[in-house]
Amino acid sequence: MSRMFVHRASERGVAEHGWLHSRFSFSFAEYYNPARMGFGALRVINDDVIEAGQGFGTHPHRNMEIVSIVTQGALKHRDSAGNAGVIRAGEIQYMSAGAGIYHSEFASETEKTALFQIWIYPSEEGGKPRYEQRDFNAFYHPNRWTLLVSGDGRENSIRIKQDAAIHVSDIEGGRTLALPAVAPGHARLLFVIEGEVTVEELRLGARDELQIMDDNVHDLTAVREAKVLLFNVPL
């Protein structure tokens, strides 16, 4: 039996700070919705646009797996473990906060930066912080899943401290892509970055989310060209 639940883009949390424009899938900062506290091990999907030269000053994190997917511009990172880098569109940044770390992140001085920041609870707390960034541009192929992060680092993905996975795909209009089945105790969340898709009889637009609680294979069809994220997380 199919068990699917839709969360529309219009229902997401909103924060406007002049220099920062954010949309929240789950409760975060000043947006609080007790019915939207996460999805299994997935705690945060934040959709941020940072104005040029602006950003987040040094602040702490601990016991969280943090994945940033930059879609426009560049994000400058620096942390207390000595890591520093610039993450550009198409690149992925991973930071395992471990027992604790401080970091800052700013948009470039010349253009605004757009990114998705994703937080996943680790399978084990504590430990030494970890950092990695990787350019996935060469691995993207239309109408196929590209694995960005996983618990075992398979398929050139970034290995994180959780039995979870994040896939991305660009799908041409009219094409169909299977949503692979998941292991017992796991569930899937489909997030539409842009475009329009259908799953079964459900139609989803940009920034809509579909929670899939069964473990069946389902077909995803692009009504028009679309870009989607697919999360596989333990509940």
C-alpha positions as CSV (number, residue, x, y, z in Angstrom):
1,M,0.0,0.0,0.0
2,S,1.3,3.4,-1.0
3,R,1.8,5.9,1.8
4,M,2.7,9.4,0.5
5,F,2.4,12.8,2.1
6,V,2.8,16.1,0.3
7,H,4.2,19.3,1.8
8,R,3.7,22.3,-0.5
9,A,6.2,25.1,-1.1
10,S,3.6,27.6,0.2
11,E,3.6,25.8,3.6
12,R,7.4,26.3,4.2
13,G,8.7,28.6,6.8
14,V,9.9,32.0,5.7
15,A,12.6,34.4,7.0
16,E,13.6,37.7,5.4
17,H,16.5,39.6,6.9
18,G,17.5,41.9,4.0
19,W,20.8,40.2,3.5
20,L,19.4,36.7,3.8
21,H,16.3,35.2,2.3
22,S,15.4,31.8,3.7
23,R,12.8,29.1,3.3
24,F,12.6,26.3,5.8
25,S,11.1,22.8,5.2
26,F,11.3,22.1,8.9
27,S,11.3,24.1,12.1
28,F,14.4,26.3,12.3
29,A,15.4,29.6,14.0
30,E,12.2,31.8,14.4
31,Y,10.1,29.3,12.3
32,Y,8.5,26.8,14.6
33,N,5.9,24.2,13.6
34,P,5.6,21.2,16.0
35,A,4.3,19.1,13.2
36,R,7.5,19.9,11.1
37,M,10.4,18.9,13.3
38,G,12.3,16.8,10.7
39,F,11.9,13.5,8.9
40,G,13.7,10.7,10.6
41,A,17.4,11.4,10.7
42,L,16.8,14.4,8.4
43,R,16.5,17.5,10.5
44,V,16.9,20.5,8.2
45,I,16.4,21.5,4.5
46,N,17.1,25.2,4.4
47,D,16.8,27.1,1.1
48,D,19.0,30.2,1.5
49,V,19.9,33.2,-0.7
50,I,22.7,35.3,0.7
51,E,23.3,38.8,-0.7
52,A,26.8,39.6,-2.1
53,G,29.4,40.1,0.6
54,Q,27.1,39.0,3.4
55,G,27.0,35.9,5.5
56,F,27.0,34.1,8.8
57,G,29.7,35.1,11.2
58,T,31.6,32.6,13.3
59,H,29.1,30.3,15.1
60,P,29.1,26.8,16.7
61,H,27.8,23.4,15.7
62,R,28.0,20.0,17.3
63,N,26.7,16.5,16.7
64,M,25.3,17.2,13.2
65,E,26.2,16.2,9.7
66,I,25.9,19.3,7.5
67,V,25.7,19.2,3.7
68,S,25.7,22.4,1.7
69,I,24.7,22.3,-2.0
70,V,25.6,25.5,-3.8
71,T,23.3,26.3,-6.8
72,Q,24.4,29.8,-7.6
73,G,27.5,32.0,-6.9
74,A,30.1,30.9,-4.3
75,L,30.2,30.3,-0.6
76,K,33.4,31.1,1.4
77,H,34.0,28.8,4.4
78,R,36.4,29.0,7.3
79,D,36.3,26.9,10.5
80,S,38.1,26.4,13.8
81,A,39.7,23.1,12.6
82,G,41.7,25.1,10.1
83,N,39.6,24.3,7.0
84,A,39.0,27.0,4.5
85,G,37.6,26.9,1.0
86,V,35.3,28.4,-1.6
87,I,32.3,26.2,-2.7
88,R,31.0,27.1,-6.1
89,A,27.8,26.2,-8.0
90,G,27.7,22.4,-8.6
91,E,30.0,21.7,-5.7
92,I,29.0,20.1,-2.4
93,Q,30.4,20.9,1.1
94,Y,30.3,18.5,4.0
95,M,31.1,19.3,7.6
96,S,30.7,16.8,10.4
97,A,30.5,18.9,13.5
98,G,31.4,16.0,15.8
99,A,32.1,17.1,19.4
100,G,32.1,20.7,18.3
101,I,33.3,23.2,15.7
102,Y,33.0,26.9,14.9
103,H,32.7,28.2,11.4
104,S,31.7,31.1,9.2
105,E,30.3,31.2,5.7
106,F,29.9,34.2,3.4
107,A,28.7,34.9,-0.1
108,S,31.3,36.2,-2.6
109,E,31.8,40.0,-2.8
110,T,30.6,40.2,-6.4
111,E,27.3,38.2,-6.5
112,K,24.7,36.6,-4.3
113,T,24.9,33.0,-3.4
114,A,22.1,30.4,-3.4
115,L,22.3,27.1,-1.6
116,F,20.5,24.3,0.2
117,Q,21.8,23.5,3.6
118,I,20.9,20.1,4.9
119,W,21.3,18.8,8.4
120,I,21.3,15.1,9.3
121,Y,21.7,13.6,12.7
122,P,24.8,11.4,13.0
123,S,24.6,7.7,13.9
124,E,27.1,8.4,16.7
125,E,27.6,11.6,18.6
126,G,31.0,13.2,19.4
127,G,34.2,12.5,17.6
128,K,36.6,14.6,15.7
129,P,35.0,17.1,13.2
130,R,35.4,16.3,9.5
131,Y,35.4,18.5,6.4
132,E,35.2,17.8,2.7
133,Q,34.2,19.6,-0.4
134,R,33.8,18.1,-3.9
135,D,32.9,19.2,-7.4
136,F,30.2,17.0,-8.8
137,N,29.7,18.9,-12.1
138,A,31.5,16.1,-14.1
139,F,29.2,13.4,-12.6
140,Y,25.8,14.9,-13.4
141,H,24.0,13.1,-16.2
142,P,20.4,13.9,-17.4
143,N,17.7,11.4,-16.4
144,R,20.0,9.5,-14.0
145,W,20.5,9.7,-10.3
146,T,23.8,11.1,-9.0
147,L,24.7,10.1,-5.5
148,L,26.1,13.1,-3.5
149,V,26.5,11.6,0.0
150,S,26.1,8.2,1.6
151,G,27.0,6.3,4.6
152,D,29.6,4.2,2.8
153,G,31.0,6.5,0.2
154,R,29.9,4.4,-2.8
155,E,29.7,5.7,-6.3
156,N,32.2,8.5,-5.6
157,S,29.8,10.0,-3.0
158,I,31.0,11.9,0.1
159,R,30.9,9.5,3.1
160,I,28.9,10.8,6.1
161,K,28.3,9.5,9.6
162,Q,24.8,8.2,9.0
163,D,23.2,5.4,6.9
164,A,21.5,8.0,4.7
165,A,21.9,9.1,1.1
166,I,21.1,12.2,-1.0
167,H,20.7,11.8,-4.7
168,V,20.1,14.6,-7.3
169,S,18.9,14.4,-10.9
170,D,18.1,16.7,-13.8
171,I,15.1,15.1,-15.7
172,E,14.1,16.1,-19.2
173,G,10.4,16.8,-19.8
174,G,8.5,13.6,-20.5
175,R,11.1,11.3,-19.1
176,T,10.5,8.9,-16.3
177,L,13.0,7.9,-13.5
178,A,12.4,5.2,-10.9
179,L,12.6,6.1,-7.2
180,P,14.5,3.1,-5.9
181,A,13.2,1.1,-3.0
182,V,14.7,1.5,0.5
183,A,15.7,-0.8,3.3
184,P,13.4,-1.6,6.2
185,G,13.3,1.2,8.7
186,H,14.1,3.8,6.1
187,A,11.9,6.2,4.1
188,R,12.3,8.6,1.2
189,L,11.8,12.3,0.8
190,L,11.6,13.9,-2.7
191,F,12.2,17.6,-2.9
192,V,11.6,19.4,-6.2
193,I,14.2,22.1,-6.7
194,E,12.7,23.4,-10.0
195,G,10.3,22.2,-12.7
196,E,7.2,20.0,-12.3
197,V,6.9,16.2,-11.8
198,T,4.4,13.5,-11.0
199,V,4.7,10.5,-8.7
200,E,1.7,8.1,-9.0
201,E,-1.2,10.6,-9.2
202,L,0.5,13.4,-7.3
203,R,1.7,16.5,-9.1
204,L,4.6,18.4,-7.5
205,G,6.0,21.8,-8.4
206,A,9.1,23.8,-7.5
207,R,10.0,23.5,-3.8
208,D,7.2,21.0,-3.1
209,E,8.1,17.9,-1.0
210,L,6.8,14.4,-1.1
211,Q,7.3,12.0,1.9
212,I,7.2,8.4,0.8
213,M,6.7,6.1,3.8
214,D,6.5,2.7,2.0
215,D,9.4,0.8,0.5
216,N,8.1,0.2,-3.0
217,V,9.6,1.3,-6.3
218,H,7.7,4.3,-7.7
219,D,8.0,6.1,-11.0
220,L,8.8,9.8,-11.2
221,T,7.9,11.6,-14.4
222,A,8.9,15.1,-15.4
223,V,5.9,17.0,-16.7
224,R,8.5,19.6,-17.8
225,E,12.2,19.8,-17.3
226,A,12.9,19.4,-13.6
227,K,15.7,19.1,-11.0
228,V,15.0,17.0,-7.9
229,L,16.7,15.9,-4.7
230,L,16.0,12.4,-3.2
231,F,16.7,11.7,0.4
232,N,16.9,8.1,1.9
233,V,17.1,8.3,5.7
234,P,16.5,6.1,8.7
235,L,13.3,6.9,10.6
